[in-house]
Amino acid sequence: MNTREKGDKSEEIAVKYLVDKGYAIKKRNFSFGKIGELDIIAEKDDTLVFIEVKSRYNKLGPDPILSINYPKQKSMRKSAEGYLYVNKIENKSCRFDAILIEFENGDYKLEHLENMM
């Protein structure tokens, strides 16, 4: 499986998890020019949630949370501002979450971090 296929698989797992938890999926893979991309935009309890999905397929690899560094957070924030602008959304409660998925022996463990930044 290549990197894109791994990312797609992780995002599918994350979307299923979110829907099962009562989130409405608004958009996937939203790009705002060269600024960046948001993996999933969802809504729950009248709050827009911008979600970054990170996964690890090898236990020896770095912890997925480490890739959500300051430049990534800045890109997410600017992309979220772009989403709000493009969709003419104002005065809406928003937050940033991360979903971390670790694969091992054909199974996975999912961790949902709310309000991560």
Jmol script that loads the backbone (N, CA, C; Angstrom):
load data "model"
ATOM      1  N   MET A   1       0.853  -1.179   0.000  1.00  0.00           N
ATOM      2  CA  MET A   1       0.000   0.000   0.000  1.00  0.00           C
ATOM      3  C   MET A   1       0.898   1.241   0.000  1.00  0.00           C
ATOM      4  N   ASN A   2       0.616   2.181  -0.911  1.00  0.00           N
ATOM      5  CA  ASN A   2       1.414   3.401  -0.943  1.00  0.00           C
ATOM      6  C   ASN A   2       0.891   4.414   0.089  1.00  0.00           C
ATOM      7  N   THR A   3       1.576   5.521   0.217  1.00  0.00           N
ATOM      8  CA  THR A   3       1.256   6.523   1.232  1.00  0.00           C
ATOM      9  C   THR A   3      -0.161   7.074   1.063  1.00  0.00           C
ATOM     10  N   ARG A   4      -0.555   7.358  -0.188  1.00  0.00           N
ATOM     11  CA  ARG A   4      -1.908   7.897  -0.434  1.00  0.00           C
ATOM     12  C   ARG A   4      -2.973   6.883  -0.043  1.00  0.00           C
ATOM     13  N   GLU A   5      -2.762   5.615  -0.382  1.00  0.00           N
ATOM     14  CA  GLU A   5      -3.725   4.566  -0.020  1.00  0.00           C
ATOM     15  C   GLU A   5      -3.828   4.408   1.494  1.00  0.00           C
ATOM     16  N   LYS A   6      -2.702   4.512   2.177  1.00  0.00           N
ATOM     17  CA  LYS A   6      -2.710   4.439   3.636  1.00  0.00           C
ATOM     18  C   LYS A   6      -3.484   5.611   4.228  1.00  0.00           C
ATOM     19  N   GLY A   7      -3.259   6.799   3.671  1.00  0.00           N
ATOM     20  CA  GLY A   7      -3.984   7.984   4.130  1.00  0.00           C
ATOM     21  C   GLY A   7      -5.474   7.863   3.900  1.00  0.00           C
ATOM     22  N   ASP A   8      -5.855   7.372   2.722  1.00  0.00           N
ATOM     23  CA  ASP A   8      -7.277   7.189   2.410  1.00  0.00           C
ATOM     24  C   ASP A   8      -7.921   6.196   3.369  1.00  0.00           C
ATOM     25  N   LYS A   9      -7.217   5.104   3.643  1.00  0.00           N
ATOM     26  CA  LYS A   9      -7.748   4.092   4.567  1.00  0.00           C
ATOM     27  C   LYS A   9      -7.940   4.690   5.958  1.00  0.00           C
ATOM     28  N   SER A  10      -6.971   5.448   6.414  1.00  0.00           N
ATOM     29  CA  SER A  10      -7.057   6.079   7.735  1.00  0.00           C
ATOM     30  C   SER A  10      -8.217   7.071   7.788  1.00  0.00           C
ATOM     31  N   GLU A  11      -8.375   7.861   6.733  1.00  0.00           N
ATOM     32  CA  GLU A  11      -9.477   8.833   6.706  1.00  0.00           C
ATOM     33  C   GLU A  11     -10.834   8.141   6.680  1.00  0.00           C
ATOM     34  N   GLU A  12     -10.959   7.020   5.980  1.00  0.00           N
ATOM     35  CA  GLU A  12     -12.216   6.263   5.965  1.00  0.00           C
ATOM     36  C   GLU A  12     -12.559   5.767   7.368  1.00  0.00           C
ATOM     37  N   ILE A  13     -11.555   5.261   8.075  1.00  0.00           N
ATOM     38  CA  ILE A  13     -11.770   4.800   9.453  1.00  0.00           C
ATOM     39  C   ILE A  13     -12.202   5.971  10.334  1.00  0.00           C
ATOM     40  N   ALA A  14     -11.546   7.118  10.174  1.00  0.00           N
ATOM     41  CA  ALA A  14     -11.878   8.306  10.962  1.00  0.00           C
ATOM     42  C   ALA A  14     -13.300   8.784  10.673  1.00  0.00           C
ATOM     43  N   VAL A  15     -13.690   8.810   9.405  1.00  0.00           N
ATOM     44  CA  VAL A  15     -15.046   9.247   9.039  1.00  0.00           C
ATOM     45  C   VAL A  15     -16.080   8.322   9.663  1.00  0.00           C
ATOM     46  N   LYS A  16     -15.871   7.024   9.580  1.00  0.00           N
ATOM     47  CA  LYS A  16     -16.819   6.066  10.180  1.00  0.00           C
ATOM     48  C   LYS A  16     -16.929   6.298  11.684  1.00  0.00           C
ATOM     49  N   TYR A  17     -15.803   6.483  12.335  1.00  0.00           N
ATOM     50  CA  TYR A  17     -15.787   6.760  13.778  1.00  0.00           C
ATOM     51  C   TYR A  17     -16.598   8.019  14.088  1.00  0.00           C
ATOM     52  N   LEU A  18     -16.348   9.099  13.349  1.00  0.00           N
ATOM     53  CA  LEU A  18     -17.033  10.364  13.593  1.00  0.00           C
ATOM     54  C   LEU A  18     -18.535  10.247  13.381  1.00  0.00           C
ATOM     55  N   VAL A  19     -18.944   9.605  12.292  1.00  0.00           N
ATOM     56  CA  VAL A  19     -20.378   9.427  12.012  1.00  0.00           C
ATOM     57  C   VAL A  19     -21.026   8.616  13.136  1.00  0.00           C
ATOM     58  N   ASP A  20     -20.342   7.571  13.575  1.00  0.00           N
ATOM     59  CA  ASP A  20     -20.867   6.753  14.683  1.00  0.00           C
ATOM     60  C   ASP A  20     -21.005   7.565  15.971  1.00  0.00           C
ATOM     61  N   LYS A  21     -20.187   8.597  16.134  1.00  0.00           N
ATOM     62  CA  LYS A  21     -20.233   9.463  17.323  1.00  0.00           C
ATOM     63  C   LYS A  21     -21.196  10.642  17.154  1.00  0.00           C
ATOM     64  N   GLY A  22     -21.898  10.703  16.024  1.00  0.00           N
ATOM     65  CA  GLY A  22     -22.910  11.734  15.836  1.00  0.00           C
ATOM     66  C   GLY A  22     -22.448  12.981  15.101  1.00  0.00           C
ATOM     67  N   TYR A  23     -21.277  12.947  14.508  1.00  0.00           N
ATOM     68  CA  TYR A  23     -20.789  14.080  13.726  1.00  0.00           C
ATOM     69  C   TYR A  23     -21.392  14.030  12.321  1.00  0.00           C
ATOM     70  N   ALA A  24     -21.671  15.192  11.777  1.00  0.00           N
ATOM     71  CA  ALA A  24     -22.094  15.304  10.379  1.00  0.00           C
ATOM     72  C   ALA A  24     -20.864  15.716   9.574  1.00  0.00           C
ATOM     73  N   ILE A  25     -20.517  14.944   8.571  1.00  0.00           N
ATOM     74  CA  ILE A  25     -19.354  15.257   7.748  1.00  0.00           C
ATOM     75  C   ILE A  25     -19.761  16.324   6.734  1.00  0.00           C
ATOM     76  N   LYS A  26     -19.066  17.459   6.777  1.00  0.00           N
ATOM     77  CA  LYS A  26     -19.358  18.570   5.868  1.00  0.00           C
ATOM     78  C   LYS A  26     -18.492  18.530   4.615  1.00  0.00           C
ATOM     79  N   LYS A  27     -17.216  18.174   4.775  1.00  0.00           N
ATOM     80  CA  LYS A  27     -16.283  18.204   3.648  1.00  0.00           C
ATOM     81  C   LYS A  27     -15.074  17.349   3.994  1.00  0.00           C
ATOM     82  N   ARG A  28     -14.511  16.745   2.948  1.00  0.00           N
ATOM     83  CA  ARG A  28     -13.267  15.997   3.102  1.00  0.00           C
ATOM     84  C   ARG A  28     -12.229  16.571   2.153  1.00  0.00           C
ATOM     85  N   ASN A  29     -10.992  16.595   2.610  1.00  0.00           N
ATOM     86  CA  ASN A  29      -9.862  17.037   1.796  1.00  0.00           C
ATOM     87  C   ASN A  29     -10.082  18.426   1.198  1.00  0.00           C
ATOM     88  N   PHE A  30     -10.438  19.366   2.057  1.00  0.00           N
ATOM     89  CA  PHE A  30     -10.622  20.750   1.620  1.00  0.00           C
ATOM     90  C   PHE A  30      -9.262  21.411   1.456  1.00  0.00           C
ATOM     91  N   SER A  31      -8.996  21.895   0.256  1.00  0.00           N
ATOM     92  CA  SER A  31      -7.751  22.618  -0.026  1.00  0.00           C
ATOM     93  C   SER A  31      -8.061  24.085  -0.220  1.00  0.00           C
ATOM     94  N   PHE A  32      -7.222  24.917   0.359  1.00  0.00           N
ATOM     95  CA  PHE A  32      -7.346  26.350   0.170  1.00  0.00           C
ATOM     96  C   PHE A  32      -6.075  26.837  -0.503  1.00  0.00           C
ATOM     97  N   GLY A  33      -6.062  26.740  -1.818  1.00  0.00           N
ATOM     98  CA  GLY A  33      -4.889  27.110  -2.596  1.00  0.00           C
ATOM     99  C   GLY A  33      -3.677  26.321  -2.163  1.00  0.00           C
ATOM    100  N   LYS A  34      -2.554  27.012  -2.077  1.00  0.00           N
ATOM    101  CA  LYS A  34      -1.313  26.355  -1.655  1.00  0.00           C
ATOM    102  C   LYS A  34      -1.112  26.419  -0.142  1.00  0.00           C
ATOM    103  N   ILE A  35      -2.083  26.982   0.548  1.00  0.00           N
ATOM    104  CA  ILE A  35      -1.981  27.162   2.006  1.00  0.00           C
ATOM    105  C   ILE A  35      -1.940  25.814   2.719  1.00  0.00           C
ATOM    106  N   GLY A  36      -2.818  24.911   2.339  1.00  0.00           N
ATOM    107  CA  GLY A  36      -2.863  23.622   3.003  1.00  0.00           C
ATOM    108  C   GLY A  36      -4.171  22.910   2.756  1.00  0.00           C
ATOM    109  N   GLU A  37      -4.304  21.786   3.425  1.00  0.00           N
ATOM    110  CA  GLU A  37      -5.495  20.948   3.271  1.00  0.00           C
ATOM    111  C   GLU A  37      -6.002  20.539   4.644  1.00  0.00           C
ATOM    112  N   LEU A  38      -7.321  20.461   4.757  1.00  0.00           N
ATOM    113  CA  LEU A  38      -7.964  19.940   5.958  1.00  0.00           C
ATOM    114  C   LEU A  38      -8.514  18.564   5.609  1.00  0.00           C
ATOM    115  N   ASP A  39      -8.156  17.558   6.390  1.00  0.00           N
ATOM    116  CA  ASP A  39      -8.577  16.193   6.080  1.00  0.00           C
ATOM    117  C   ASP A  39     -10.089  16.028   6.155  1.00  0.00           C
ATOM    118  N   ILE A  40     -10.666  16.478   7.275  1.00  0.00           N
ATOM    119  CA  ILE A  40     -12.111  16.321   7.477  1.00  0.00           C
ATOM    120  C   ILE A  40     -12.641  17.580   8.149  1.00  0.00           C
ATOM    121  N   ILE A  41     -13.785  18.040   7.658  1.00  0.00           N
ATOM    122  CA  ILE A  41     -14.520  19.110   8.323  1.00  0.00           C
ATOM    123  C   ILE A  41     -15.860  18.508   8.703  1.00  0.00           C
ATOM    124  N   ALA A  42     -16.163  18.565   9.986  1.00  0.00           N
ATOM    125  CA  ALA A  42     -17.394  17.956  10.487  1.00  0.00           C
ATOM    126  C   ALA A  42     -18.109  18.956  11.390  1.00  0.00           C
ATOM    127  N   GLU A  43     -19.326  18.598  11.767  1.00  0.00           N
ATOM    128  CA  GLU A  43     -20.089  19.453  12.675  1.00  0.00           C
ATOM    129  C   GLU A  43     -20.777  18.583  13.710  1.00  0.00           C
ATOM    130  N   LYS A  44     -20.733  19.065  14.949  1.00  0.00           N
ATOM    131  CA  LYS A  44     -21.453  18.403  16.035  1.00  0.00           C
ATOM    132  C   LYS A  44     -21.821  19.459  17.059  1.00  0.00           C
ATOM    133  N   ASP A  45     -23.056  19.395  17.532  1.00  0.00           N
ATOM    134  CA  ASP A  45     -23.538  20.337  18.553  1.00  0.00           C
ATOM    135  C   ASP A  45     -23.296  21.786  18.138  1.00  0.00           C
ATOM    136  N   ASP A  46     -23.565  22.092  16.885  1.00  0.00           N
ATOM    137  CA  ASP A  46     -23.452  23.438  16.324  1.00  0.00           C
ATOM    138  C   ASP A  46     -22.020  23.988  16.364  1.00  0.00           C
ATOM    139  N   THR A  47     -21.034  23.088  16.391  1.00  0.00           N
ATOM    140  CA  THR A  47     -19.625  23.470  16.347  1.00  0.00           C
ATOM    141  C   THR A  47     -18.981  22.859  15.117  1.00  0.00           C
ATOM    142  N   LEU A  48     -18.300  23.682  14.326  1.00  0.00           N
ATOM    143  CA  LEU A  48     -17.520  23.173  13.200  1.00  0.00           C
ATOM    144  C   LEU A  48     -16.206  22.620  13.737  1.00  0.00           C
ATOM    145  N   VAL A  49     -15.855  21.436  13.271  1.00  0.00           N
ATOM    146  CA  VAL A  49     -14.639  20.784  13.757  1.00  0.00           C
ATOM    147  C   VAL A  49     -13.728  20.496  12.566  1.00  0.00           C
ATOM    148  N   PHE A  50     -12.530  21.049  12.620  1.00  0.00           N
ATOM    149  CA  PHE A  50     -11.516  20.833  11.586  1.00  0.00           C
ATOM    150  C   PHE A  50     -10.584  19.734  12.098  1.00  0.00           C
ATOM    151  N   ILE A  51     -10.511  18.630  11.355  1.00  0.00           N
ATOM    152  CA  ILE A  51      -9.860  17.430  11.869  1.00  0.00           C
ATOM    153  C   ILE A  51      -8.682  17.006  11.000  1.00  0.00           C
ATOM    154  N   GLU A  52      -7.559  16.801  11.649  1.00  0.00           N
ATOM    155  CA  GLU A  52      -6.358  16.264  11.008  1.00  0.00           C
ATOM    156  C   GLU A  52      -6.267  14.783  11.372  1.00  0.00           C
ATOM    157  N   VAL A  53      -6.087  13.934  10.370  1.00  0.00           N
ATOM    158  CA  VAL A  53      -5.970  12.491  10.591  1.00  0.00           C
ATOM    159  C   VAL A  53      -4.517  12.097  10.352  1.00  0.00           C
ATOM    160  N   LYS A  54      -3.926  11.435  11.328  1.00  0.00           N
ATOM    161  CA  LYS A  54      -2.553  10.954  11.220  1.00  0.00           C
ATOM    162  C   LYS A  54      -2.527   9.480  11.602  1.00  0.00           C
ATOM    163  N   SER A  55      -1.704   8.722  10.889  1.00  0.00           N
ATOM    164  CA  SER A  55      -1.628   7.296  11.181  1.00  0.00           C
ATOM    165  C   SER A  55      -0.189   6.818  11.193  1.00  0.00           C
ATOM    166  N   ARG A  56      -0.008   5.659  11.816  1.00  0.00           N
ATOM    167  CA  ARG A  56       1.301   5.017  11.863  1.00  0.00           C
ATOM    168  C   ARG A  56       1.085   3.533  11.584  1.00  0.00           C
ATOM    169  N   TYR A  57       1.806   3.042  10.596  1.00  0.00           N
ATOM    170  CA  TYR A  57       1.699   1.639  10.197  1.00  0.00           C
ATOM    171  C   TYR A  57       2.852   0.800  10.731  1.00  0.00           C
ATOM    172  N   ASN A  58       3.839   1.450  11.324  1.00  0.00           N
ATOM    173  CA  ASN A  58       5.017   0.748  11.811  1.00  0.00           C
ATOM    174  C   ASN A  58       5.302   1.229  13.224  1.00  0.00           C
ATOM    175  N   LYS A  59       5.277   0.339  14.176  1.00  0.00           N
ATOM    176  CA  LYS A  59       5.481   0.698  15.585  1.00  0.00           C
ATOM    177  C   LYS A  59       6.828   1.405  15.809  1.00  0.00           C
ATOM    178  N   LEU A  60       7.768   1.190  14.906  1.00  0.00           N
ATOM    179  CA  LEU A  60       9.078   1.819  15.040  1.00  0.00           C
ATOM    180  C   LEU A  60       9.076   3.259  14.536  1.00  0.00           C
ATOM    181  N   GLY A  61       8.028   3.641  13.810  1.00  0.00           N
ATOM    182  CA  GLY A  61       7.951   4.999  13.276  1.00  0.00           C
ATOM    183  C   GLY A  61       7.649   6.006  14.373  1.00  0.00           C
ATOM    184  N   PRO A  62       7.769   7.292  14.042  1.00  0.00           N
ATOM    185  CA  PRO A  62       7.500   8.332  15.037  1.00  0.00           C
ATOM    186  C   PRO A  62       6.019   8.374  15.417  1.00  0.00           C
ATOM    187  N   ASP A  63       5.751   8.843  16.603  1.00  0.00           N
ATOM    188  CA  ASP A  63       4.378   9.005  17.070  1.00  0.00           C
ATOM    189  C   ASP A  63       3.665   9.965  16.115  1.00  0.00           C
ATOM    190  N   PRO A  64       2.468   9.614  15.647  1.00  0.00           N
ATOM    191  CA  PRO A  64       1.763  10.470  14.665  1.00  0.00           C
ATOM    192  C   PRO A  64       1.506  11.894  15.147  1.00  0.00           C
ATOM    193  N   ILE A  65       1.354  12.100  16.436  1.00  0.00           N
ATOM    194  CA  ILE A  65       1.078  13.449  16.939  1.00  0.00           C
ATOM    195  C   ILE A  65       2.244  14.398  16.667  1.00  0.00           C
ATOM    196  N   LEU A  66       3.451  13.851  16.538  1.00  0.00           N
ATOM    197  CA  LEU A  66       4.628  14.694  16.324  1.00  0.00           C
ATOM    198  C   LEU A  66       4.589  15.427  14.983  1.00  0.00           C
ATOM    199  N   SER A  67       3.827  14.905  14.034  1.00  0.00           N
ATOM    200  CA  SER A  67       3.758  15.560  12.726  1.00  0.00           C
ATOM    201  C   SER A  67       2.792  16.743  12.713  1.00  0.00           C
ATOM    202  N   ILE A  68       2.052  16.931  13.800  1.00  0.00           N
ATOM    203  CA  ILE A  68       1.157  18.092  13.884  1.00  0.00           C
ATOM    204  C   ILE A  68       1.910  19.180  14.649  1.00  0.00           C
ATOM    205  N   ASN A  69       2.964  19.648  14.021  1.00  0.00           N
ATOM    206  CA  ASN A  69       3.845  20.646  14.615  1.00  0.00           C
ATOM    207  C   ASN A  69       3.308  22.063  14.346  1.00  0.00           C
ATOM    208  N   TYR A  70       4.069  23.060  14.770  1.00  0.00           N
ATOM    209  CA  TYR A  70       3.600  24.438  14.616  1.00  0.00           C
ATOM    210  C   TYR A  70       3.306  24.816  13.162  1.00  0.00           C
ATOM    211  N   PRO A  71       4.192  24.514  12.187  1.00  0.00           N
ATOM    212  CA  PRO A  71       3.851  24.859  10.800  1.00  0.00           C
ATOM    213  C   PRO A  71       2.558  24.172  10.319  1.00  0.00           C
ATOM    214  N   LYS A  72       2.342  22.925  10.727  1.00  0.00           N
ATOM    215  CA  LYS A  72       1.112  22.216  10.332  1.00  0.00           C
ATOM    216  C   LYS A  72      -0.095  22.884  10.976  1.00  0.00           C
ATOM    217  N   GLN A  73       0.015  23.252  12.250  1.00  0.00           N
ATOM    218  CA  GLN A  73      -1.093  23.917  12.933  1.00  0.00           C
ATOM    219  C   GLN A  73      -1.415  25.261  12.274  1.00  0.00           C
ATOM    220  N   LYS A  74      -0.384  25.989  11.896  1.00  0.00           N
ATOM    221  CA  LYS A  74      -0.578  27.277  11.216  1.00  0.00           C
ATOM    222  C   LYS A  74      -1.294  27.073   9.881  1.00  0.00           C
ATOM    223  N   SER A  75      -0.885  26.053   9.138  1.00  0.00           N
ATOM    224  CA  SER A  75      -1.525  25.722   7.863  1.00  0.00           C
ATOM    225  C   SER A  75      -2.993  25.343   8.074  1.00  0.00           C
ATOM    226  N   MET A  76      -3.261  24.554   9.111  1.00  0.00           N
ATOM    227  CA  MET A  76      -4.643  24.159   9.415  1.00  0.00           C
ATOM    228  C   MET A  76      -5.496  25.385   9.734  1.00  0.00           C
ATOM    229  N   ARG A  77      -4.948  26.280  10.548  1.00  0.00           N
ATOM    230  CA  ARG A  77      -5.699  27.478  10.933  1.00  0.00           C
ATOM    231  C   ARG A  77      -6.019  28.349   9.718  1.00  0.00           C
ATOM    232  N   LYS A  78      -5.030  28.554   8.856  1.00  0.00           N
ATOM    233  CA  LYS A  78      -5.257  29.370   7.657  1.00  0.00           C
ATOM    234  C   LYS A  78      -6.239  28.680   6.700  1.00  0.00           C
ATOM    235  N   SER A  79      -6.153  27.369   6.575  1.00  0.00           N
ATOM    236  CA  SER A  79      -7.092  26.631   5.719  1.00  0.00           C
ATOM    237  C   SER A  79      -8.506  26.711   6.283  1.00  0.00           C
ATOM    238  N   ALA A  80      -8.627  26.638   7.604  1.00  0.00           N
ATOM    239  CA  ALA A  80      -9.941  26.760   8.244  1.00  0.00           C
ATOM    240  C   ALA A  80     -10.517  28.156   7.997  1.00  0.00           C
ATOM    241  N   GLU A  81      -9.674  29.181   8.102  1.00  0.00           N
ATOM    242  CA  GLU A  81     -10.133  30.540   7.802  1.00  0.00           C
ATOM    243  C   GLU A  81     -10.599  30.621   6.353  1.00  0.00           C
ATOM    244  N   GLY A  82      -9.889  29.951   5.454  1.00  0.00           N
ATOM    245  CA  GLY A  82     -10.292  29.907   4.051  1.00  0.00           C
ATOM    246  C   GLY A  82     -11.629  29.225   3.864  1.00  0.00           C
ATOM    247  N   TYR A  83     -11.843  28.132   4.586  1.00  0.00           N
ATOM    248  CA  TYR A  83     -13.130  27.416   4.493  1.00  0.00           C
ATOM    249  C   TYR A  83     -14.274  28.316   4.962  1.00  0.00           C
ATOM    250  N   LEU A  84     -14.062  28.998   6.068  1.00  0.00           N
ATOM    251  CA  LEU A  84     -15.098  29.902   6.577  1.00  0.00           C
ATOM    252  C   LEU A  84     -15.368  31.029   5.586  1.00  0.00           C
ATOM    253  N   TYR A  85     -14.322  31.584   4.997  1.00  0.00           N
ATOM    254  CA  TYR A  85     -14.464  32.668   4.026  1.00  0.00           C
ATOM    255  C   TYR A  85     -15.211  32.202   2.777  1.00  0.00           C
ATOM    256  N   VAL A  86     -14.773  31.087   2.196  1.00  0.00           N
ATOM    257  CA  VAL A  86     -15.382  30.572   0.962  1.00  0.00           C
ATOM    258  C   VAL A  86     -16.863  30.252   1.165  1.00  0.00           C
ATOM    259  N   ASN A  87     -17.186  29.755   2.349  1.00  0.00           N
ATOM    260  CA  ASN A  87     -18.569  29.348   2.623  1.00  0.00           C
ATOM    261  C   ASN A  87     -19.382  30.422   3.342  1.00  0.00           C
ATOM    262  N   LYS A  88     -18.790  31.624   3.456  1.00  0.00           N
ATOM    263  CA  LYS A  88     -19.466  32.779   4.065  1.00  0.00           C
ATOM    264  C   LYS A  88     -20.038  32.437   5.447  1.00  0.00           C
ATOM    265  N   ILE A  89     -19.218  31.784   6.256  1.00  0.00           N
ATOM    266  CA  ILE A  89     -19.624  31.387   7.606  1.00  0.00           C
ATOM    267  C   ILE A  89     -19.038  32.386   8.592  1.00  0.00           C
ATOM    268  N   GLU A  90     -19.918  32.958   9.411  1.00  0.00           N
ATOM    269  CA  GLU A  90     -19.503  33.909  10.432  1.00  0.00           C
ATOM    270  C   GLU A  90     -20.135  33.530  11.760  1.00  0.00           C
ATOM    271  N   ASN A  91     -19.513  33.969  12.842  1.00  0.00           N
ATOM    272  CA  ASN A  91     -20.061  33.770  14.185  1.00  0.00           C
ATOM    273  C   ASN A  91     -20.419  32.313  14.453  1.00  0.00           C
ATOM    274  N   LYS A  92     -19.495  31.432  14.138  1.00  0.00           N
ATOM    275  CA  LYS A  92     -19.701  29.994  14.314  1.00  0.00           C
ATOM    276  C   LYS A  92     -18.624  29.470  15.252  1.00  0.00           C
ATOM    277  N   SER A  93     -19.039  28.675  16.199  1.00  0.00           N
ATOM    278  CA  SER A  93     -18.082  28.041  17.097  1.00  0.00           C
ATOM    279  C   SER A  93     -17.274  27.010  16.311  1.00  0.00           C
ATOM    280  N   CYS A  94     -15.951  27.035  16.489  1.00  0.00           N
ATOM    281  CA  CYS A  94     -15.059  26.124  15.765  1.00  0.00           C
ATOM    282  C   CYS A  94     -14.023  25.554  16.721  1.00  0.00           C
ATOM    283  N   ARG A  95     -13.487  24.394  16.349  1.00  0.00           N
ATOM    284  CA  ARG A  95     -12.363  23.837  17.097  1.00  0.00           C
ATOM    285  C   ARG A  95     -11.535  22.955  16.170  1.00  0.00           C
ATOM    286  N   PHE A  96     -10.343  22.613  16.623  1.00  0.00           N
ATOM    287  CA  PHE A  96      -9.428  21.757  15.871  1.00  0.00           C
ATOM    288  C   PHE A  96      -9.197  20.468  16.650  1.00  0.00           C
ATOM    289  N   ASP A  97      -9.391  19.344  15.973  1.00  0.00           N
ATOM    290  CA  ASP A  97      -9.183  18.030  16.569  1.00  0.00           C
ATOM    291  C   ASP A  97      -8.147  17.263  15.766  1.00  0.00           C
ATOM    292  N   ALA A  98      -7.647  16.197  16.365  1.00  0.00           N
ATOM    293  CA  ALA A  98      -6.779  15.260  15.662  1.00  0.00           C
ATOM    294  C   ALA A  98      -7.300  13.852  15.925  1.00  0.00           C
ATOM    295  N   ILE A  99      -7.233  13.030  14.915  1.00  0.00           N
ATOM    296  CA  ILE A  99      -7.518  11.607  15.076  1.00  0.00           C
ATOM    297  C   ILE A  99      -6.243  10.871  14.718  1.00  0.00           C
ATOM    298  N   LEU A 100      -5.745  10.108  15.683  1.00  0.00           N
ATOM    299  CA  LEU A 100      -4.508   9.354  15.520  1.00  0.00           C
ATOM    300  C   LEU A 100      -4.856   7.876  15.440  1.00  0.00           C
ATOM    301  N   ILE A 101      -4.331   7.211  14.422  1.00  0.00           N
ATOM    302  CA  ILE A 101      -4.624   5.790  14.215  1.00  0.00           C
ATOM    303  C   ILE A 101      -3.305   5.035  14.118  1.00  0.00           C
ATOM    304  N   GLU A 102      -3.174   4.016  14.944  1.00  0.00           N
ATOM    305  CA  GLU A 102      -1.989   3.162  14.914  1.00  0.00           C
ATOM    306  C   GLU A 102      -2.409   1.757  14.496  1.00  0.00           C
ATOM    307  N   PHE A 103      -1.800   1.269  13.419  1.00  0.00           N
ATOM    308  CA  PHE A 103      -2.095  -0.058  12.899  1.00  0.00           C
ATOM    309  C   PHE A 103      -1.069  -1.058  13.423  1.00  0.00           C
ATOM    310  N   GLU A 104      -1.575  -2.253  13.767  1.00  0.00           N
ATOM    311  CA  GLU A 104      -0.676  -3.314  14.204  1.00  0.00           C
ATOM    312  C   GLU A 104      -1.373  -4.664  14.035  1.00  0.00           C
ATOM    313  N   ASN A 105      -0.696  -5.572  13.358  1.00  0.00           N
ATOM    314  CA  ASN A 105      -1.190  -6.942  13.166  1.00  0.00           C
ATOM    315  C   ASN A 105      -2.612  -6.990  12.599  1.00  0.00           C
ATOM    316  N   GLY A 106      -2.890  -6.156  11.621  1.00  0.00           N
ATOM    317  CA  GLY A 106      -4.198  -6.167  10.963  1.00  0.00           C
ATOM    318  C   GLY A 106      -5.298  -5.465  11.740  1.00  0.00           C
ATOM    319  N   ASP A 107      -5.004  -4.920  12.897  1.00  0.00           N
ATOM    320  CA  ASP A 107      -5.983  -4.195  13.704  1.00  0.00           C
ATOM    321  C   ASP A 107      -5.489  -2.757  13.884  1.00  0.00           C
ATOM    322  N   TYR A 108      -6.282  -1.937  14.527  1.00  0.00           N
ATOM    323  CA  TYR A 108      -5.852  -0.555  14.756  1.00  0.00           C
ATOM    324  C   TYR A 108      -6.394  -0.038  16.078  1.00  0.00           C
ATOM    325  N   LYS A 109      -5.726   0.993  16.570  1.00  0.00           N
ATOM    326  CA  LYS A 109      -6.155   1.712  17.761  1.00  0.00           C
ATOM    327  C   LYS A 109      -6.363   3.162  17.345  1.00  0.00           C
ATOM    328  N   LEU A 110      -7.507   3.739  17.696  1.00  0.00           N
ATOM    329  CA  LEU A 110      -7.843   5.109  17.320  1.00  0.00           C
ATOM    330  C   LEU A 110      -7.904   5.968  18.576  1.00  0.00           C
ATOM    331  N   GLU A 111      -7.310   7.153  18.482  1.00  0.00           N
ATOM    332  CA  GLU A 111      -7.373   8.125  19.567  1.00  0.00           C
ATOM    333  C   GLU A 111      -7.876   9.446  18.998  1.00  0.00           C
ATOM    334  N   HIS A 112      -8.890  10.016  19.637  1.00  0.00           N
ATOM    335  CA  HIS A 112      -9.485  11.275  19.194  1.00  0.00           C
ATOM    336  C   HIS A 112      -9.107  12.360  20.206  1.00  0.00           C
ATOM    337  N   LEU A 113      -8.324  13.328  19.743  1.00  0.00           N
ATOM    338  CA  LEU A 113      -7.912  14.445  20.593  1.00  0.00           C
ATOM    339  C   LEU A 113      -8.737  15.667  20.218  1.00  0.00           C
ATOM    340  N   GLU A 114      -9.578  16.102  21.126  1.00  0.00           N
ATOM    341  CA  GLU A 114     -10.418  17.275  20.884  1.00  0.00           C
ATOM    342  C   GLU A 114      -9.710  18.537  21.344  1.00  0.00           C
ATOM    343  N   ASN A 115      -9.987  19.642  20.629  1.00  0.00           N
ATOM    344  CA  ASN A 115      -9.417  20.945  20.990  1.00  0.00           C
ATOM    345  C   ASN A 115      -7.901  20.875  21.113  1.00  0.00           C
ATOM    346  N   MET A 116      -7.247  20.320  20.117  1.00  0.00           N
ATOM    347  CA  MET A 116      -5.806  20.098  20.202  1.00  0.00           C
ATOM    348  C   MET A 116      -4.973  21.355  19.997  1.00  0.00           C
ATOM    349  N   MET A 117      -5.608  22.419  19.545  1.00  0.00           N
ATOM    350  CA  MET A 117      -4.859  23.675  19.387  1.00  0.00           C
ATOM    351  C   MET A 117      -5.760  24.864  19.529  1.00  0.00           C
TER     352      MET A 117
END
end "model"
wireframe off; spacefill off
backbone 0.3
color backbone group
